Amino acid sequence: MVFKMTNRKAVCQAGRLHNEDACYICDKFAFVIDGARGLYKEKFTPAETDAQWLAQRTAELLSEALCDNDKEIQDILIDVTDKIYKEYLEQAGREVGEDMHPSAALHILRVRHGKMEFFGLGDCLTMVEKIDGTIVMIGGHPFHQYLDDRTIDLMVEISQKNGISIREAFLSDEVVALLRENRSYKNKEDGYPIYDLTGRGLNKAKYASFDLDEIVSVAIMSDGFSEMFSVYGIYKTPEEFMKALKSKSLEELLRKQCDVQDTDMDFNRWPRFKHRDDSAAVFACVMRCDD
């Protein structure tokens, strides 16, 4: 029996000027990448940002490399990372401090040997719907979530103390300093693992394996897309969210989220870092085929 991902959907939409997300889906694998810039503004690649370059170049290489079913996902990513790091240094023309390197959240699903493999780094969200109706949710590292939460708390505190909007509070020196401190924890022993040019996070990625004959559908999304569930509460339960992913176009779901975001231009109702983040998502049903 052969299993394939069918009824496939994908969307990748910029939140502002530059789209730093990327995604890909075919009948055998799918992934979403959510790029993040380094701590400073200097850029070394021909893309609009280095985070965009990392996301797009990784997507190009992975869309070919994941076809090799004889290799483990981690080994594939080791090869991809080595190639990308060499290209990055060639374009920079010099060594670049790691605090200036781009990084990314990366979640992958792959059909292989009767299983659905999951490999994940960072705060994308992966959903796996089983035949019995249960939905497995795989998100980011809890310490990464703690860092985000404490930054939001600081923004709210500054807003209330100074009588300004949370959007204005985000631009304060205190918040900017805390965001830089948060980013400095990537791939540190006391921090959180992430996909970056060093490849250090790869051996600390989340891994899971599901029997294909137990799966109905799957989805992967960047945090800019999953906010419709996790932040705005447009969909109240995982079951309601998965039902919407199945029955509606991903573009329609994003339009609904955009309408909600536009009612809160000052971030006061839904405290957050951006008015609208880049959003990428893929969805598929898992089918048993004769061929």
C-alpha positions as CSV (number, residue, x, y, z in Angstrom):
1,M,0.0,0.0,0.0
2,V,1.3,3.4,-1.0
3,F,0.5,6.5,1.0
4,K,0.4,10.1,-0.5
5,M,-0.4,13.6,0.6
6,T,-3.4,14.7,-1.5
7,N,-5.8,17.6,-1.7
8,R,-2.8,19.8,-1.1
9,K,-2.9,23.5,-0.2
10,A,-0.2,26.1,0.3
11,V,0.0,29.8,1.0
12,C,2.9,32.1,1.7
13,Q,2.1,35.8,2.2
14,A,4.2,38.7,3.4
15,G,3.1,40.6,6.4
16,R,4.9,43.8,5.4
17,L,7.5,44.6,2.8
18,H,9.7,41.5,2.8
19,N,8.4,38.0,3.1
20,E,10.8,35.9,5.2
21,D,8.7,32.8,5.2
22,A,8.8,29.9,2.7
23,C,6.9,26.7,2.2
24,Y,6.7,23.6,0.0
25,I,4.4,20.6,-0.4
26,C,4.3,17.6,-2.7
27,D,2.8,14.1,-2.3
28,K,5.7,12.8,-0.2
29,F,6.8,15.7,2.0
30,A,6.1,19.2,3.2
31,F,7.8,22.0,5.1
32,V,7.4,25.5,6.4
33,I,10.3,27.9,7.1
34,D,10.0,31.1,9.1
35,G,13.1,33.2,8.7
36,A,14.5,35.6,11.4
37,R,17.1,38.3,11.0
38,G,20.3,38.6,13.0
39,L,20.6,41.2,15.8
40,Y,21.8,43.9,13.5
41,K,20.7,45.5,10.2
42,E,23.7,44.8,8.1
43,K,23.0,42.5,5.2
44,F,25.3,40.1,3.2
45,T,23.1,38.4,0.6
46,P,21.4,39.6,-2.6
47,A,17.9,39.0,-1.1
48,E,15.9,41.8,0.5
49,T,17.0,40.5,3.9
50,D,19.3,37.7,5.0
51,A,16.4,36.0,6.7
52,Q,14.6,35.9,3.4
53,W,17.6,34.5,1.7
54,L,18.0,31.8,4.3
55,A,14.4,30.7,4.1
56,Q,14.2,30.7,0.3
57,R,17.6,29.1,-0.3
58,T,16.8,26.4,2.3
59,A,13.5,25.7,0.6
60,E,15.2,25.3,-2.8
61,L,17.7,22.8,-1.5
62,L,15.2,20.9,0.7
63,S,12.6,20.5,-2.1
64,E,15.2,18.4,-3.9
65,A,17.1,16.8,-1.0
66,L,14.1,15.4,0.8
67,C,13.3,13.2,-2.3
68,D,16.2,10.9,-1.0
69,N,14.3,8.4,1.2
70,D,17.5,6.7,2.1
71,K,18.8,9.6,4.2
72,E,17.5,10.7,7.6
73,I,16.1,14.2,7.7
74,Q,18.8,15.4,10.1
75,D,21.5,14.1,7.8
76,I,19.9,15.9,4.9
77,L,19.8,19.2,6.9
78,I,23.4,18.8,7.9
79,D,24.4,18.7,4.2
80,V,22.0,21.6,3.3
81,T,23.3,23.7,6.2
82,D,27.0,23.1,5.2
83,K,26.2,24.2,1.6
84,I,24.2,27.3,2.7
85,Y,26.9,28.4,5.2
86,K,29.6,28.3,2.5
87,E,27.4,30.3,0.1
88,Y,26.7,32.8,2.8
89,L,30.4,33.3,3.6
90,E,31.2,33.6,-0.2
91,Q,28.6,36.4,-0.5
92,A,29.8,38.2,2.6
93,G,33.4,38.0,1.6
94,R,34.5,37.7,5.2
95,E,33.7,36.0,8.5
96,V,30.5,37.2,10.0
97,G,29.8,37.2,13.7
98,E,27.1,34.7,14.7
99,D,25.0,37.4,16.3
100,M,24.5,38.7,12.7
101,H,23.5,35.4,11.2
102,P,20.0,34.8,10.1
103,S,18.1,31.9,11.6
104,A,14.7,30.2,11.1
105,A,12.0,28.1,12.5
106,L,11.6,24.9,10.4
107,H,9.0,22.1,10.5
108,I,9.1,19.1,8.1
109,L,6.7,16.2,7.5
110,R,7.8,13.3,5.3
111,V,6.1,10.1,4.2
112,R,8.6,7.3,4.5
113,H,8.5,3.5,5.1
114,G,4.9,3.5,6.2
115,K,5.4,6.3,8.6
116,M,4.8,10.1,8.7
117,E,8.0,11.6,10.1
118,F,8.1,14.9,11.8
119,F,11.2,17.0,12.3
120,G,11.0,20.5,13.9
121,L,13.0,23.4,15.2
122,G,11.4,26.7,16.3
123,D,7.9,28.0,16.8
124,C,6.1,26.8,13.7
125,L,3.0,24.7,14.5
126,T,2.4,21.2,13.1
127,M,-1.0,19.5,13.4
128,V,-1.6,15.8,12.8
129,E,-5.3,14.6,12.7
130,K,-5.8,10.9,13.5
131,I,-8.6,8.6,12.5
132,D,-10.0,8.6,16.0
133,G,-10.5,12.4,15.8
134,T,-7.6,13.3,18.1
135,I,-5.3,16.1,16.9
136,V,-1.6,16.1,17.8
137,M,-0.2,19.7,18.1
138,I,3.6,20.2,17.9
139,G,4.8,23.7,18.6
140,G,8.0,25.5,19.6
141,H,10.4,25.2,22.5
142,P,8.8,26.2,25.9
143,F,11.8,28.4,26.8
144,H,11.3,30.3,23.5
145,Q,7.6,30.8,24.4
146,Y,8.7,32.1,27.9
147,L,11.0,34.7,26.3
148,D,8.1,35.9,24.1
149,D,5.7,36.0,27.0
150,R,8.1,38.1,29.2
151,T,8.6,40.6,26.4
152,I,4.9,41.0,25.9
153,D,4.5,41.5,29.6
154,L,7.1,44.2,29.5
155,M,5.3,45.9,26.6
156,V,2.1,45.9,28.5
157,E,3.8,47.3,31.6
158,I,5.4,50.1,29.7
159,S,2.1,50.9,28.0
160,Q,0.3,51.2,31.3
161,K,3.0,53.1,33.0
162,N,3.4,55.7,30.3
163,G,-0.1,56.0,28.9
164,I,0.9,54.9,25.5
165,S,-0.2,52.1,23.1
166,I,1.4,48.7,23.2
167,R,2.5,49.3,19.6
168,E,4.4,52.4,20.8
169,A,5.8,50.4,23.8
170,F,7.3,47.9,21.4
171,L,9.6,50.6,20.1
172,S,11.0,51.5,23.6
173,D,14.7,51.0,24.3
174,E,13.8,48.5,27.1
175,V,11.9,46.2,24.7
176,V,14.5,46.4,22.0
177,A,17.2,45.5,24.4
178,L,15.1,42.6,25.7
179,L,14.4,41.3,22.2
180,R,18.1,41.3,21.5
181,E,18.8,39.4,24.7
182,N,16.1,36.9,23.8
183,R,17.7,36.3,20.4
184,S,21.1,35.7,22.0
185,Y,19.8,32.5,23.6
186,K,19.5,30.7,20.2
187,N,21.3,27.4,20.2
188,K,22.8,28.0,23.7
189,E,22.9,25.3,26.4
190,D,20.6,27.5,28.5
191,G,18.5,28.6,25.6
192,Y,16.5,27.1,22.7
193,P,17.4,25.2,19.6
194,I,16.8,26.8,16.2
195,Y,17.8,26.2,12.6
196,D,20.7,28.5,11.7
197,L,24.0,28.5,9.7
198,T,26.0,26.7,12.4
199,G,23.8,23.6,12.4
200,R,24.1,23.4,16.2
201,G,20.4,23.1,16.8
202,L,19.9,20.1,14.5
203,N,20.7,17.4,17.1
204,K,18.2,19.0,19.5
205,A,15.2,19.1,17.1
206,K,11.9,17.6,18.0
207,Y,11.3,14.3,16.2
208,A,8.1,12.2,16.0
209,S,6.8,9.3,13.9
210,F,3.2,8.4,13.2
211,D,1.7,5.3,11.5
212,L,0.3,6.5,8.1
213,D,-2.8,4.3,8.4
214,E,-3.8,6.3,11.5
215,I,-3.6,9.7,9.9
216,V,-6.4,11.6,8.2
217,S,-4.8,15.0,7.5
218,V,-1.8,17.2,8.4
219,A,-0.9,20.9,8.4
220,I,2.2,22.9,9.1
221,M,2.2,26.7,9.6
222,S,4.4,29.6,10.6
223,D,3.4,31.5,13.8
224,G,2.1,34.3,11.6
225,F,-0.6,32.0,10.3
226,S,-1.3,30.0,13.5
227,E,-2.0,33.3,15.4
228,M,-5.6,33.0,14.1
229,F,-5.8,30.1,16.7
230,S,-3.2,31.0,19.3
231,V,-3.6,34.8,19.6
232,Y,-6.9,36.0,18.0
233,G,-9.1,33.0,18.9
234,I,-10.8,33.0,15.6
235,Y,-10.9,29.2,16.0
236,K,-11.4,28.1,19.6
237,T,-10.3,24.5,19.5
238,P,-7.8,22.4,17.5
239,E,-10.8,20.5,16.0
240,E,-12.5,23.7,14.8
241,F,-9.2,25.0,13.4
242,M,-8.5,21.7,11.5
243,K,-12.1,21.8,10.1
244,A,-11.5,25.2,8.7
245,L,-8.2,24.2,7.2
246,K,-9.9,21.4,5.4
247,S,-13.0,23.2,4.2
248,K,-11.7,26.6,3.3
249,S,-8.9,28.0,1.2
250,L,-5.8,29.1,3.2
251,E,-6.1,32.5,1.5
252,E,-9.6,32.9,2.9
253,L,-8.4,32.1,6.4
254,L,-5.7,34.7,6.1
255,R,-8.2,37.3,4.9
256,K,-10.3,36.7,7.9
257,Q,-7.2,37.1,10.2
258,C,-6.2,40.3,8.4
259,D,-9.7,41.8,9.0
260,V,-9.3,41.0,12.7
261,Q,-5.8,42.5,12.9
262,D,-7.0,45.7,11.2
263,T,-9.4,46.3,14.1
264,D,-6.5,46.5,16.5
265,M,-3.9,48.9,15.0
266,D,-2.4,49.8,18.4
267,F,-2.0,46.1,19.6
268,N,-4.0,47.0,22.8
269,R,-6.6,44.2,22.5
270,W,-4.1,41.5,21.3
271,P,-0.6,42.4,22.4
272,R,1.9,41.3,19.8
273,F,5.2,42.3,18.1
274,K,3.9,43.1,14.6
275,H,0.6,44.3,13.2
276,R,0.8,41.5,10.6
277,D,3.5,38.9,10.5
278,D,4.5,36.9,7.4
279,S,2.3,33.8,7.1
280,A,3.0,30.5,5.5
281,A,1.0,27.2,5.7
282,V,0.5,23.9,4.0
283,F,-2.3,21.4,4.4
284,A,-2.9,17.9,3.0
285,C,-5.0,14.8,3.4
286,V,-3.3,11.5,3.7
287,M,-4.6,8.9,1.2
288,R,-3.9,5.3,0.6
289,C,-3.3,4.6,-3.1
290,D,-2.8,1.5,-5.1
291,D,0.1,3.0,-7.0
